[in-house]
Amino acid sequence: MESHARVATDKAARYMIQLAKHWSHKFDVRYDDTSADFPLPLGLCRMTAHADGLDITVEAADQEGLARLEDVVAKHLDRFAFREGELKYGWTRAWPAGGLDPRAIRINGSAPRT
């Protein structure tokens, strides 16, 4: 299962690189100035930094793992972005068949809509 979020910030590359350096002490992180891959115990996280925002994709085996991974990534990024306040994450879940289910959208840690 996959989930995607676009976080609006003009410091996307900075936050992504800070997170990559932070997690590289424990995990085999690969990153450059515009993208990062984080293989984590809960699943995989990929990020792409743009001038106006950060694209995030997380993958996990099930919905519970996906929700936990979304929260872990958001909490870590929020720690680096403390001067901006809490960032806004509009998580959109992609189902294995490739379709999106609007009821599965999570906003800042809220439960999926049903």
N, CA, C and O atoms as a Tinker XYZ file with bonds, in Angstrom:
   456  protein
     1  N      0.840000   -1.177000    0.000000    73     2
     2  CA     0.000000    0.000000    0.000000    64     1     3
     3  C      0.884000    1.239000    0.000000    63     2     4     5
     4  O      1.976000    1.240000    0.568000    81     3
     5  N      0.402000    2.282000   -0.638000    73     3     6
     6  CA     1.140000    3.537000   -0.725000    64     5     7
     7  C      0.286000    4.690000   -0.240000    63     6     8     9
     8  O     -0.944000    4.649000   -0.280000    81     7
     9  N      0.980000    5.723000    0.221000    73     7    10
    10  CA     0.343000    6.963000    0.602000    64     9    11
    11  C      1.225000    8.100000    0.107000    63    10    12    13
    12  O      2.452000    7.999000    0.114000    81    11
    13  N      0.586000    9.178000   -0.320000    73    11    14
    14  CA     1.311000   10.316000   -0.876000    64    13    15
    15  C      0.894000   11.594000   -0.152000    63    14    16    17
    16  O     -0.254000   11.737000    0.270000    81    15
    17  N      1.841000   12.517000   -0.015000    73    15    18
    18  CA     1.534000   13.834000    0.542000    64    17    19
    19  C      2.395000   14.870000   -0.159000    63    18    20    21
    20  O      3.520000   14.590000   -0.574000    81    19
    21  N      1.856000   16.048000   -0.280000    73    19    22
    22  CA     2.595000   17.210000   -0.784000    64    21    23
    23  C      2.573000   18.230000    0.345000    63    22    24    25
    24  O      1.503000   18.683000    0.752000    81    23
    25  N      3.748000   18.596000    0.855000    73    23    26
    26  CA     3.868000   19.533000    1.964000    64    25    27
    27  C      4.376000   20.856000    1.404000    63    26    28    29
    28  O      5.457000   20.916000    0.817000    81    27
    29  N      3.597000   21.909000    1.587000    73    27    30
    30  CA     3.984000   23.223000    1.091000    64    29    31
    31  C      5.011000   23.848000    2.037000    63    30    32    33
    32  O      4.725000   24.098000    3.208000    81    31
    33  N      6.202000   24.093000    1.511000    73    31    34
    34  CA     7.269000   24.758000    2.249000    64    33    35
    35  C      8.342000   25.203000    1.265000    63    34    36    37
    36  O      8.599000   24.522000    0.273000    81    35
    37  N      8.961000   26.333000    1.536000    73    35    38
    38  CA    10.059000   26.773000    0.686000    64    37    39
    39  C     11.404000   26.224000    1.175000    63    38    40    41
    40  O     12.457000   26.573000    0.641000    81    39
    41  N     11.357000   25.369000    2.189000    73    39    42
    42  CA    12.564000   24.753000    2.743000    64    41    43
    43  C     12.558000   23.227000    2.569000    63    42    44    45
    44  O     13.126000   22.503000    3.387000    81    43
    45  N     11.929000   22.761000    1.528000    73    43    46
    46  CA    11.765000   21.323000    1.306000    64    45    47
    47  C     13.103000   20.587000    1.269000    63    46    48    49
    48  O     13.269000   19.575000    1.951000    81    47
    49  N     14.045000   21.078000    0.492000    73    47    50
    50  CA    15.346000   20.396000    0.381000    64    49    51
    51  C     16.061000   20.380000    1.725000    63    50    52    53
    52  O     16.661000   19.372000    2.097000    81    51
    53  N     16.002000   21.475000    2.445000    73    51    54
    54  CA    16.657000   21.548000    3.749000    64    53    55
    55  C     16.112000   20.491000    4.706000    63    54    56    57
    56  O     16.882000   19.765000    5.334000    81    55
    57  N     14.791000   20.403000    4.819000    73    55    58
    58  CA    14.178000   19.444000    5.743000    64    57    59
    59  C     14.449000   17.999000    5.320000    63    58    60    61
    60  O     14.728000   17.140000    6.156000    81    59
    61  N     14.363000   17.745000    4.016000    73    59    62
    62  CA    14.603000   16.401000    3.512000    64    61    63
    63  C     16.045000   15.964000    3.805000    63    62    64    65
    64  O     16.275000   14.839000    4.250000    81    63
    65  N     17.006000   16.844000    3.556000    73    63    66
    66  CA    18.409000   16.513000    3.797000    64    65    67
    67  C     18.685000   16.350000    5.289000    63    66    68    69
    68  O     19.448000   15.466000    5.680000    81    67
    69  N     18.077000   17.190000    6.129000    73    67    70
    70  CA    18.241000   17.023000    7.577000    64    69    71
    71  C     17.727000   15.661000    8.017000    63    70    72    73
    72  O     18.371000   14.976000    8.812000    81    71
    73  N     16.569000   15.269000    7.502000    73    71    74
    74  CA    16.012000   13.968000    7.853000    64    73    75
    75  C     16.905000   12.842000    7.334000    63    74    76    77
    76  O     17.123000   11.849000    8.029000    81    75
    77  N     17.417000   12.993000    6.124000    73    75    78
    78  CA    18.306000   11.974000    5.554000    64    77    79
    79  C     19.557000   11.808000    6.413000    63    78    80    81
    80  O     19.965000   10.683000    6.699000    81    79
    81  N     20.157000   12.898000    6.820000    73    79    82
    82  CA    21.351000   12.816000    7.670000    64    81    83
    83  C     21.013000   12.208000    9.028000    63    82    84    85
    84  O     21.787000   11.417000    9.567000    81    83
    85  N     19.866000   12.575000    9.575000    73    83    86
    86  CA    19.423000   12.048000   10.869000    64    85    87
    87  C     19.238000   10.534000   10.803000    63    86    88    89
    88  O     19.727000    9.811000   11.672000    81    87
    89  N     18.530000   10.048000    9.770000    73    87    90
    90  CA    18.241000    8.628000    9.661000    64    89    91
    91  C     19.413000    7.827000    9.104000    63    90    92    93
    92  O     19.433000    6.603000    9.234000    81    91
    93  N     20.387000    8.489000    8.487000    73    91    94
    94  CA    21.505000    7.744000    7.909000    64    93    95
    95  C     22.387000    7.099000    8.982000    63    94    96    97
    96  O     23.199000    6.227000    8.673000    81    95
    97  N     22.232000    7.521000   10.235000    73    95    98
    98  CA    22.985000    6.896000   11.327000    64    97    99
    99  C     22.469000    5.495000   11.645000    63    98   100   101
   100  O     23.190000    4.676000   12.214000    81    99
   101  N     21.201000    5.222000   11.269000    73    99   102
   102  CA    20.592000    3.926000   11.575000    64   101   103
   103  C     20.218000    3.115000   10.339000    63   102   104   105
   104  O     20.167000    1.886000   10.396000    81   103
   105  N     19.956000    3.792000    9.229000    73   103   106
   106  CA    19.414000    3.125000    8.048000    64   105   107
   107  C     20.268000    3.435000    6.821000    63   106   108   109
   108  O     21.047000    4.388000    6.818000    81   107
   109  N     20.112000    2.616000    5.779000    73   107   110
   110  CA    20.850000    2.794000    4.532000    64   109   111
   111  C     20.129000    3.811000    3.652000    63   110   112   113
   112  O     19.467000    3.451000    2.678000    81   111
   113  N     20.266000    5.068000    4.004000    73   111   114
   114  CA    19.576000    6.165000    3.331000    64   113   115
   115  C     20.379000    6.600000    2.106000    63   114   116   117
   116  O     21.606000    6.695000    2.152000    81   115
   117  N     19.665000    6.863000    1.013000    73   115   118
   118  CA    20.285000    7.420000   -0.192000    64   117   119
   119  C     19.614000    8.759000   -0.481000    63   118   120   121
   120  O     18.387000    8.858000   -0.509000    81   119
   121  N     20.443000    9.798000   -0.698000    73   119   122
   122  CA    19.866000   11.109000   -0.978000    64   121   123
   123  C     20.833000   11.983000   -1.764000    63   122   124   125
   124  O     22.043000   11.755000   -1.789000    81   123
   125  N     20.248000   12.996000   -2.408000    73   123   126
   126  CA    21.024000   14.042000   -3.062000    64   125   127
   127  C     20.289000   15.356000   -2.778000    63   126   128   129
   128  O     19.499000   15.424000   -1.836000    81   127
   129  N     20.535000   16.386000   -3.566000    73   127   130
   130  CA    19.942000   17.698000   -3.286000    64   129   131
   131  C     18.438000   17.772000   -3.537000    63   130   132   133
   132  O     17.775000   18.678000   -3.032000    81   131
   133  N     17.888000   16.831000   -4.312000    73   131   134
   134  CA    16.469000   16.923000   -4.658000    64   133   135
   135  C     15.642000   15.681000   -4.339000    63   134   136   137
   136  O     14.416000   15.722000   -4.445000    81   135
   137  N     16.289000   14.569000   -3.948000    73   135   138
   138  CA    15.507000   13.366000   -3.674000    64   137   139
   139  C     16.168000   12.530000   -2.583000    63   138   140   141
   140  O     17.363000   12.649000   -2.313000    81   139
   141  N     15.349000   11.681000   -1.966000    73   139   142
   142  CA    15.860000   10.799000   -0.907000    64   141   143
   143  C     15.024000    9.526000   -0.862000    63   142   144   145
   144  O     13.819000    9.543000   -1.113000    81   143
   145  N     15.696000    8.416000   -0.534000    73   143   146
   146  CA    15.048000    7.118000   -0.320000    64   145   147
   147  C     15.423000    6.651000    1.074000    63   146   148   149
   148  O     16.601000    6.575000    1.424000    81   147
   149  N     14.398000    6.337000    1.870000    73   147   150
   150  CA    14.587000    5.910000    3.245000    64   149   151
   151  C     13.997000    4.505000    3.430000    63   150   152   153
   152  O     12.781000    4.380000    3.579000    81   151
   153  N     14.811000    3.453000    3.425000    73   151   154
   154  CA    14.283000    2.126000    3.752000    64   153   155
   155  C     14.203000    2.007000    5.283000    63   154   156   157
   156  O     15.229000    1.961000    5.962000    81   155
   157  N     13.001000    1.959000    5.806000    73   155   158
   158  CA    12.772000    1.940000    7.251000    64   157   159
   159  C     12.150000    0.618000    7.670000    63   158   160   161
   160  O     11.597000   -0.087000    6.826000    81   159
   161  N     12.223000    0.261000    8.940000    73   159   162
   162  CA    11.610000   -0.996000    9.393000    64   161   163
   163  C     10.110000   -1.086000    9.096000    63   162   164   165
   164  O      9.596000   -2.174000    8.839000    81   163
   165  N      9.412000    0.042000    9.129000    73   163   166
   166  CA     7.972000    0.040000    8.855000    64   165   167
   167  C      7.643000   -0.021000    7.368000    63   166   168   169
   168  O      6.535000   -0.403000    6.995000    81   167
   169  N      8.603000    0.353000    6.513000    73   167   170
   170  CA     8.359000    0.393000    5.079000    64   169   171
   171  C      9.327000    1.339000    4.406000    63   170   172   173
   172  O     10.380000    1.657000    4.959000    81   171
   173  N      8.982000    1.784000    3.233000    73   171   174
   174  CA     9.847000    2.636000    2.430000    64   173   175
   175  C      9.278000    4.048000    2.368000    63   174   176   177
   176  O      8.064000    4.230000    2.279000    81   175
   177  N     10.152000    5.041000    2.414000    73   175   178
   178  CA     9.771000    6.436000    2.249000    64   177   179
   179  C     10.635000    7.033000    1.154000    63   178   180   181
   180  O     11.855000    6.870000    1.152000    81   179
   181  N      9.983000    7.735000    0.209000    73   179   182
   182  CA    10.695000    8.450000   -0.851000    64   181   183
   183  C     10.253000    9.906000   -0.819000    63   182   184   185
   184  O      9.078000   10.204000   -0.605000    81   183
   185  N     11.205000   10.810000   -1.034000    73   183   186
   186  CA    10.889000   12.236000   -1.047000    64   185   187
   187  C     11.533000   12.902000   -2.250000    63   186   188   189
   188  O     12.610000   12.514000   -2.703000    81   187
   189  N     10.840000   13.922000   -2.756000    73   187   190
   190  CA    11.376000   14.771000   -3.809000    64   189   191
   191  C     11.134000   16.217000   -3.391000    63   190   192   193
   192  O     10.003000   16.617000   -3.115000    81   191
   193  N     12.219000   16.997000   -3.350000    73   191   194
   194  CA    12.131000   18.399000   -2.936000    64   193   195
   195  C     11.969000   19.300000   -4.153000    63   194   196   197
   196  O     12.651000   19.141000   -5.166000    81   195
   197  N     11.049000   20.247000   -4.027000    73   195   198
   198  CA    10.806000   21.263000   -5.046000    64   197   199
   199  C     10.944000   22.628000   -4.377000    63   198   200   201
   200  O     10.991000   22.718000   -3.150000    81   199
   201  N     11.007000   23.670000   -5.164000    73   199   202
   202  CA    11.153000   25.021000   -4.606000    64   201   203
   203  C      9.981000   25.402000   -3.703000    63   202   204   205
   204  O     10.149000   26.182000   -2.765000    81   203
   205  N      8.792000   24.854000   -3.981000    73   203   206
   206  CA     7.607000   25.254000   -3.221000    64   205   207
   207  C      7.008000   24.143000   -2.369000    63   206   208   209
   208  O      5.941000   24.327000   -1.783000    81   207
   209  N      7.680000   22.982000   -2.288000    73   207   210
   210  CA     7.107000   21.919000   -1.470000    64   209   211
   211  C      7.885000   20.622000   -1.542000    63   210   212   213
   212  O      8.821000   20.463000   -2.326000    81   211
   213  N      7.463000   19.708000   -0.700000    73   211   214
   214  CA     8.101000   18.395000   -0.589000    64   213   215
   215  C      7.072000   17.321000   -0.916000    63   214   216   217
   216  O      6.028000   17.230000   -0.269000    81   215
   217  N      7.374000   16.509000   -1.925000    73   215   218
   218  CA     6.535000   15.362000   -2.265000    64   217   219
   219  C      7.028000   14.161000   -1.473000    63   218   220   221
   220  O      8.222000   13.862000   -1.466000    81   219
   221  N      6.108000   13.473000   -0.805000    73   219   222
   222  CA     6.450000   12.327000    0.032000    64   221   223
   223  C      5.603000   11.139000   -0.390000    63   222   224   225
   224  O      4.392000   11.266000   -0.567000    81   223
   225  N      6.239000    9.983000   -0.551000    73   223   226
   226  CA     5.533000    8.732000   -0.785000    64   225   227
   227  C      6.029000    7.734000    0.240000    63   226   228   229
   228  O      7.234000    7.544000    0.403000    81   227
   229  N      5.091000    7.095000    0.934000    73   227   230
   230  CA     5.453000    6.036000    1.874000    64   229   231
   231  C      4.761000    4.751000    1.440000    63   230   232   233
   232  O      3.655000    4.778000    0.900000    81   231
   233  N      5.430000    3.620000    1.683000    73   231   234
   234  CA     4.894000    2.305000    1.340000    64   233   235
   235  C      5.006000    1.399000    2.556000    63   234   236   237
   236  O      6.028000    1.383000    3.243000    81   235
   237  N      3.950000    0.653000    2.812000    73   235   238
   238  CA     3.950000   -0.315000    3.910000    64   237   239
   239  C      3.101000   -1.514000    3.507000    63   238   240   241
   240  O      2.366000   -1.469000    2.521000    81   239
   241  N      3.214000   -2.577000    4.282000    73   239   242
   242  CA     2.522000   -3.823000    3.958000    64   241   243
   243  C      1.017000   -3.751000    4.195000    63   242   244   245
   244  O      0.251000   -4.424000    3.504000    81   243
   245  N      0.581000   -2.937000    5.168000    73   243   246
   246  CA    -0.846000   -2.874000    5.485000    64   245   247
   247  C     -1.226000   -1.459000    5.947000    63   246   248   249
   248  O     -0.361000   -0.598000    6.111000    81   247
   249  N     -2.527000   -1.233000    6.152000    73   247   250
   250  CA    -3.012000    0.095000    6.524000    64   249   251
   251  C     -2.455000    0.564000    7.865000    63   250   252   253
   252  O     -2.125000    1.739000    8.027000    81   251
   253  N     -2.350000   -0.342000    8.813000    73   251   254
   254  CA    -1.819000    0.034000   10.121000    64   253   255
   255  C     -0.372000    0.499000   10.008000    63   254   256   257
   256  O      0.001000    1.522000   10.583000    81   255
   257  N      0.437000   -0.243000    9.277000    73   255   258
   258  CA     1.829000    0.139000    9.069000    64   257   259
   259  C      1.947000    1.439000    8.296000    63   258   260   261
   260  O      2.831000    2.252000    8.566000    81   259
   261  N      1.055000    1.637000    7.333000    73   259   262
   262  CA     1.051000    2.855000    6.549000    64   261   263
   263  C      0.743000    4.062000    7.430000    63   262   264   265
   264  O      1.411000    5.090000    7.328000    81   263
   265  N     -0.255000    3.945000    8.286000    73   263   266
   266  CA    -0.611000    5.044000    9.189000    64   265   267
   267  C      0.541000    5.362000   10.140000    63   266   268   269
   268  O      0.837000    6.530000   10.391000    81   267
   269  N      1.187000    4.331000   10.665000    73   267   270
   270  CA     2.322000    4.547000   11.569000    64   269   271
   271  C      3.471000    5.234000   10.842000    63   270   272   273
   272  O      4.100000    6.141000   11.388000    81   271
   273  N      3.747000    4.805000    9.608000    73   271   274
   274  CA     4.834000    5.392000    8.830000    64   273   275
   275  C      4.532000    6.852000    8.485000    63   274   276   277
   276  O      5.422000    7.699000    8.563000    81   275
   277  N      3.296000    7.152000    8.107000    73   275   278
   278  CA     2.905000    8.540000    7.857000    64   277   279
   279  C      3.188000    9.397000    9.095000    63   278   280   281
   280  O      3.744000   10.491000    8.986000    81   279
   281  N      2.807000    8.898000   10.259000    73   279   282
   282  CA     2.995000    9.650000   11.495000    64   281   283
   283  C      4.470000    9.824000   11.839000    63   282   284   285
   284  O      4.879000   10.908000   12.255000    81   283
   285  N      5.268000    8.785000   11.674000    73   283   286
   286  CA     6.705000    8.868000   11.974000    64   285   287
   287  C      7.379000    9.907000   11.083000    63   286   288   289
   288  O      8.148000   10.738000   11.565000    81   287
   289  N      7.091000    9.860000    9.794000    73   287   290
   290  CA     7.691000   10.809000    8.852000    64   289   291
   291  C      7.250000   12.231000    9.195000    63   290   292   293
   292  O      8.081000   13.137000    9.247000    81   291
   293  N      5.961000   12.436000    9.430000    73   291   294
   294  CA     5.447000   13.777000    9.745000    64   293   295
   295  C      6.057000   14.321000   11.039000    63   294   296   297
   296  O      6.468000   15.480000   11.085000    81   295
   297  N      6.118000   13.510000   12.075000    73   295   298
   298  CA     6.672000   13.976000   13.351000    64   297   299
   299  C      8.139000   14.361000   13.217000    63   298   300   301
   300  O      8.571000   15.366000   13.782000    81   299
   301  N      8.902000   13.573000   12.479000    73   299   302
   302  CA    10.314000   13.913000   12.293000    64   301   303
   303  C     10.479000   15.202000   11.475000    63   302   304   305
   304  O     11.285000   16.060000   11.834000    81   303
   305  N      9.732000   15.341000   10.394000    73   303   306
   306  CA     9.829000   16.566000    9.595000    64   305   307
   307  C      9.389000   17.781000   10.404000    63   306   308   309
   308  O     10.002000   18.845000   10.310000    81   307
   309  N      8.328000   17.630000   11.199000    73   307   310
   310  CA     7.857000   18.747000   12.016000    64   309   311
   311  C      8.920000   19.201000   13.012000    63   310   312   313
   312  O      9.010000   20.389000   13.322000    81   311
   313  N      9.721000   18.272000   13.511000    73   311   314
   314  CA    10.800000   18.653000   14.431000    64   313   315
   315  C     11.812000   19.553000   13.732000    63   314   316   317
   316  O     12.326000   20.492000   14.340000    81   315
   317  N     12.105000   19.278000   12.463000    73   315   318
   318  CA    13.057000   20.110000   11.736000    64   317   319
   319  C     12.432000   21.433000   11.296000    63   318   320   321
   320  O     13.143000   22.412000   11.073000    81   319
   321  N     11.122000   21.465000   11.174000    73   319   322
   322  CA    10.411000   22.659000   10.703000    64   321   323
   323  C      9.773000   23.434000   11.846000    63   322   324   325
   324  O      8.801000   24.158000   11.628000    81   323
   325  N     10.296000   23.300000   13.052000    73   323   326
   326  CA     9.645000   23.898000   14.219000    64   325   327
   327  C      9.452000   25.405000   14.075000    63   326   328   329
   328  O      8.511000   25.950000   14.653000    81   327
   329  N     10.295000   26.085000   13.338000    73   327   330
   330  CA    10.135000   27.534000   13.163000    64   329   331
   331  C      8.898000   27.867000   12.325000    63   330   332   333
   332  O      8.309000   28.938000   12.474000    81   331
   333  N      8.512000   26.943000   11.445000    73   331   334
   334  CA     7.320000   27.154000   10.608000    64   333   335
   335  C      6.044000   26.750000   11.327000    63   334   336   337
   336  O      4.947000   27.082000   10.879000    81   335
   337  N      6.178000   26.041000   12.429000    73   335   338
   338  CA     5.004000   25.461000   13.071000    64   337   339
   339  C      4.739000   24.112000   12.431000    63   338   340   341
   340  O      5.532000   23.636000   11.618000    81   339
   341  N      3.643000   23.507000   12.791000    73   339   342
   342  CA     3.320000   22.190000   12.251000    64   341   343
   343  C      3.027000   22.287000   10.758000    63   342   344   345
   344  O      2.217000   23.107000   10.327000    81   343
   345  N      3.689000   21.448000    9.982000    73   343   346
   346  CA     3.452000   21.417000    8.544000    64   345   347
   347  C      2.110000   20.735000    8.275000    63   346   348   349
   348  O      1.599000   20.010000    9.128000    81   347
   349  N      1.550000   20.965000    7.106000    73   347   350
   350  CA     0.263000   20.370000    6.720000    64   349   351
   351  C      0.508000   19.212000    5.761000    63   350   352   353
   352  O      1.131000   19.374000    4.712000    81   351
   353  N      0.003000   18.041000    6.144000    73   351   354
   354  CA     0.138000   16.834000    5.338000    64   353   355
   355  C     -1.258000   16.398000    4.915000    63   354   356   357
   356  O     -2.108000   16.137000    5.766000    81   355
   357  N     -1.499000   16.319000    3.642000    73   355   358
   358  CA    -2.760000   15.786000    3.135000    64   357   359
   359  C     -2.492000   14.407000    2.552000    63   358   360   361
   360  O     -2.386000   14.251000    1.336000    81   359
   361  N     -2.383000   13.410000    3.422000    73   359   362
   362  CA    -2.054000   12.055000    2.964000    64   361   363
   363  C     -3.189000   11.498000    2.114000    63   362   364   365
   364  O     -4.354000   11.542000    2.512000    81   363
   365  N     -2.846000   10.983000    0.957000    73   363   366
   366  CA    -3.789000   10.339000    0.056000    64   365   367
   367  C     -3.295000    8.921000   -0.173000    63   366   368   369
   368  O     -2.157000    8.706000   -0.590000    81   367
   369  N     -4.152000    7.972000    0.101000    73   367   370
   370  CA    -3.755000    6.567000   -0.014000    64   369   371
   371  C     -4.087000    6.013000   -1.388000    63   370   372   373
   372  O     -5.171000    6.232000   -1.929000    81   371
   373  N     -3.123000    5.289000   -1.933000    73   371   374
   374  CA    -3.320000    4.586000   -3.201000    64   373   375
   375  C     -3.503000    3.113000   -2.876000    63   374   376   377
   376  O     -2.717000    2.533000   -2.127000    81   375
   377  N     -4.519000    2.524000   -3.431000    73   375   378
   378  CA    -4.816000    1.117000   -3.183000    64   377   379
   379  C     -4.028000    0.253000   -4.139000    63   378   380   381
   380  O     -3.635000    0.735000   -5.200000    81   379
   381  N     -3.779000   -1.001000   -3.813000    73   379   382
   382  CA    -2.979000   -1.885000   -4.664000    64   381   383
   383  C     -3.421000   -1.913000   -6.124000    63   382   384   385
   384  O     -2.583000   -2.078000   -7.010000    81   383
   385  N     -4.710000   -1.757000   -6.397000    73   383   386
   386  CA    -5.176000   -1.771000   -7.775000    64   385   387
   387  C     -4.806000   -0.481000   -8.503000    63   386   388   389
   388  O     -5.017000   -0.371000   -9.711000    81   387
   389  N     -4.254000    0.501000   -7.775000    73   387   390
   390  CA    -3.806000    1.741000   -8.390000    64   389   391
   391  C     -4.807000    2.868000   -8.280000    63   390   392   393
   392  O     -4.495000    3.993000   -8.670000    81   391
   393  N     -6.000000    2.613000   -7.764000    73   391   394
   394  CA    -6.994000    3.658000   -7.628000    64   393   395
   395  C     -6.861000    4.397000   -6.310000    63   394   396   397
   396  O     -6.318000    3.858000   -5.346000    81   395
   397  N     -7.344000    5.602000   -6.262000    73   395   398
   398  CA    -7.352000    6.378000   -5.029000    64   397   399
   399  C     -8.733000    6.304000   -4.398000    63   398   400   401
   400  O     -9.745000    6.330000   -5.098000    81   399
   401  N     -8.771000    6.213000   -3.111000    73   399   402
   402  CA   -10.026000    6.197000   -2.376000    64   401   403
   403  C    -10.102000    7.490000   -1.566000    63   402   404   405
   404  O     -9.378000    7.619000   -0.579000    81   403
   405  N    -10.949000    8.455000   -1.943000    73   403   406
   406  CA   -11.014000    9.738000   -1.244000    64   405   407
   407  C    -11.329000    9.587000    0.246000    63   406   408   409
   408  O    -10.978000   10.457000    1.043000    81   407
   409  N    -11.982000    8.497000    0.622000    73   407   410
   410  CA   -12.283000    8.285000    2.040000    64   409   411
   411  C    -11.030000    7.967000    2.845000    63   410   412   413
   412  O    -11.053000    8.029000    4.074000    81   411
   413  N     -9.939000    7.627000    2.167000    73   411   414
   414  CA    -8.716000    7.229000    2.860000    64   413   415
   415  C     -7.764000    8.405000    3.094000    63   414   416   417
   416  O     -6.650000    8.203000    3.575000    81   415
   417  N     -8.179000    9.615000    2.764000    73   415   418
   418  CA    -7.322000   10.786000    2.963000    64   417   419
   419  C     -7.217000   11.088000    4.450000    63   418   420   421
   420  O     -8.221000   11.125000    5.160000    81   419
   421  N     -5.981000   11.304000    4.915000    73   419   422
   422  CA    -5.730000   11.653000    6.321000    64   421   423
   423  C     -5.124000   13.055000    6.337000    63   422   424   425
   424  O     -4.189000   13.336000    5.587000    81   423
   425  N     -5.638000   13.912000    7.168000    73   423   426
   426  CA    -5.087000   15.254000    7.337000    64   425   427
   427  C     -4.436000   15.341000    8.699000    63   426   428   429
   428  O     -5.109000   15.201000    9.720000    81   427
   429  N     -3.119000   15.574000    8.727000    73   427   430
   430  CA    -2.366000   15.748000    9.973000    64   429   431
   431  C     -2.712000   14.744000   11.045000    63   430   432   433
   432  O     -3.063000   15.123000   12.162000    81   431
   433  N     -2.620000   13.482000   10.727000    73   431   434
   434  CA    -2.779000   12.428000   11.726000    64   433   435
   435  C     -4.208000   12.034000   12.028000    63   434   436   437
   436  O     -4.444000   11.190000   12.892000    81   435
   437  N     -5.175000   12.631000   11.328000    73   435   438
   438  CA    -6.564000   12.237000   11.580000    64   437   439
   439  C     -6.813000   10.849000   11.034000    63   438   440   441
   440  O     -6.070000   10.367000   10.179000    81   439
   441  N     -7.851000   10.209000   11.522000    73   439   442
   442  CA    -8.220000    8.893000   11.019000    64   441   443
   443  C     -8.783000    9.034000    9.604000    63   442   444   445
   444  O     -9.377000   10.060000    9.271000    81   443
   445  N     -8.599000    8.019000    8.781000    73   443   446
   446  CA    -9.193000    8.072000    7.442000    64   445   447
   447  C    -10.706000    8.242000    7.541000    63   446   448   449
   448  O    -11.351000    7.721000    8.451000    81   447
   449  N    -11.256000    8.986000    6.578000    73   447   450
   450  CA   -12.704000    9.157000    6.545000    64   449   451
   451  C    -13.368000    7.891000    6.058000    63   450   452   453
   452  O    -12.854000    7.231000    5.156000    81   451
   453  N    -14.493000    7.543000    6.634000    73   451   454
   454  CA   -15.222000    6.344000    6.188000    64   453   455
   455  C    -16.651000    6.682000    5.861000    63   454   456
   456  O    -17.420000    5.803000    5.470000    81   455
